Amino acid sequence: MPIDVYAAMRAMLRAEATRRPVTPQARTAADPSPPAVDPAA
């Protein structure tokens, strides 16, 4: 179950990164971090 959530989060982050080439840096740093930081940011 947790793997599915991480996969979905990664997919969303990748989609957002593709739309905005300015977030990839912050997103990459938060990728290993808990998913709670991504939605909060």
MDAnalysis code that builds the backbone (N, CA, C; Angstrom):
import MDAnalysis as mda
import numpy as np

u = mda.Universe.empty(123, n_residues=41, atom_resindex=np.repeat(np.arange(41), 3), trajectory=True)
u.add_TopologyAttr("name", ["N", "CA", "C"] * 41)
u.add_TopologyAttr("resid", np.arange(1, 42))
u.add_TopologyAttr("resname", ["MET", "PRO", "ILE", "ASP", "VAL", "TYR", "ALA", "ALA", "MET", "ARG", "ALA", "MET", "LEU", "ARG", "ALA", "GLU", "ALA", "THR", "ARG", "ARG", "PRO", "VAL", "THR", "PRO", "GLN", "ALA", "ARG", "THR", "ALA", "ALA", "ASP", "PRO", "SER", "PRO", "PRO", "ALA", "VAL", "ASP", "PRO", "ALA", "ALA"])
u.atoms.positions = np.array([
    [0.842, -1.214, 0.000],
    [0.000, 0.000, 0.000],
    [0.873, 1.259, 0.000],
    [1.823, 1.367, 0.932],
    [2.668, 2.572, 0.994],
    [3.420, 2.793, -0.314],
    [3.817, 1.699, -0.963],
    [4.548, 1.824, -2.235],
    [3.662, 2.527, -3.261],
    [2.380, 2.170, -3.272],
    [1.455, 2.780, -4.235],
    [1.389, 4.294, -4.005],
    [1.326, 4.688, -2.744],
    [1.254, 6.116, -2.417],
    [2.516, 6.828, -2.897],
    [3.662, 6.213, -2.625],
    [4.922, 6.823, -3.055],
    [4.971, 6.929, -4.570],
    [4.503, 5.887, -5.259],
    [4.500, 5.889, -6.730],
    [3.622, 7.036, -7.239],
    [2.461, 7.185, -6.641],
    [1.544, 8.254, -7.060],
    [2.185, 9.619, -6.792],
    [2.810, 9.747, -5.623],
    [3.446, 11.026, -5.281],
    [4.545, 11.338, -6.287],
    [5.357, 10.320, -6.597],
    [6.457, 10.544, -7.547],
    [5.894, 10.948, -8.895],
    [4.825, 10.292, -9.312],
    [4.217, 10.607, -10.617],
    [3.728, 12.060, -10.621],
    [3.080, 12.460, -9.537],
    [2.565, 13.839, -9.456],
    [3.735, 14.833, -9.452],
    [4.761, 14.516, -8.673],
    [5.912, 15.416, -8.603],
    [6.562, 15.531, -9.974],
    [6.678, 14.396, -10.663],
    [7.309, 14.417, -11.993],
    [6.455, 15.246, -12.947],
    [5.151, 15.099, -12.866],
    [4.256, 15.857, -13.752],
    [4.411, 17.356, -13.470],
    [4.462, 17.711, -12.195],
    [4.607, 19.128, -11.843],
    [5.978, 19.640, -12.280],
    [7.001, 18.806, -12.100],
    [8.358, 19.209, -12.491],
    [8.407, 19.463, -13.993],
    [7.698, 18.642, -14.744],
    [7.689, 18.818, -16.206],
    [7.000, 20.137, -16.562],
    [5.968, 20.486, -15.820],
    [5.263, 21.746, -16.095],
    [6.106, 22.931, -15.659],
    [6.708, 22.825, -14.483],
    [7.528, 23.942, -13.986],
    [8.974, 23.490, -13.820],
    [9.876, 23.935, -14.660],
    [11.296, 23.557, -14.577],
    [12.022, 24.255, -13.425],
    [11.259, 24.965, -12.584],
    [11.893, 25.676, -11.464],
    [11.737, 24.889, -10.165],
    [10.732, 23.997, -10.108],
    [10.487, 23.228, -8.889],
    [11.326, 21.953, -8.799],
    [11.833, 21.415, -9.904],
    [12.563, 20.146, -9.838],
    [13.612, 20.119, -8.732],
    [14.307, 21.227, -8.515],
    [15.354, 21.240, -7.490],
    [14.744, 21.013, -6.103],
    [13.738, 21.795, -5.754],
    [13.106, 21.666, -4.441],
    [12.400, 20.321, -4.336],
    [11.757, 19.896, -5.421],
    [11.039, 18.618, -5.408],
    [12.018, 17.463, -5.207],
    [13.155, 17.521, -5.879],
    [14.131, 16.428, -5.766],
    [14.629, 16.325, -4.323],
    [14.832, 17.458, -3.681],
    [15.326, 17.460, -2.308],
    [14.259, 16.917, -1.366],
    [12.993, 17.148, -1.691],
    [11.900, 16.697, -0.830],
    [11.453, 15.291, -1.205],
    [11.938, 14.770, -2.317],
    [11.522, 13.432, -2.764],
    [11.814, 12.379, -1.695],
    [13.071, 12.300, -1.198],
    [13.396, 11.315, -0.160],
    [12.701, 11.636, 1.161],
    [12.351, 12.893, 1.351],
    [11.689, 13.288, 2.594],
    [10.244, 12.788, 2.611],
    [9.589, 12.875, 3.754],
    [8.189, 12.437, 3.853],
    [7.305, 13.171, 2.858],
    [6.254, 12.514, 2.377],
    [5.353, 13.111, 1.389],
    [4.559, 14.283, 1.967],
    [4.593, 14.451, 3.283],
    [3.832, 15.524, 3.919],
    [4.471, 16.876, 3.573],
    [5.757, 16.879, 3.266],
    [6.449, 18.132, 2.950],
    [6.059, 18.612, 1.566],
    [5.840, 17.691, 0.633],
    [5.498, 18.078, -0.741],
    [4.169, 18.847, -0.803],
    [3.088, 18.289, -0.297],
    [1.795, 18.990, -0.325],
    [1.835, 20.283, 0.491],
    [2.631, 20.291, 1.550],
    [2.714, 21.487, 2.387],
    [3.387, 22.608, 1.606],
    [4.399, 22.249, 0.835],
    [5.115, 23.268, 0.062],
    [4.207, 23.742, -1.060],
])
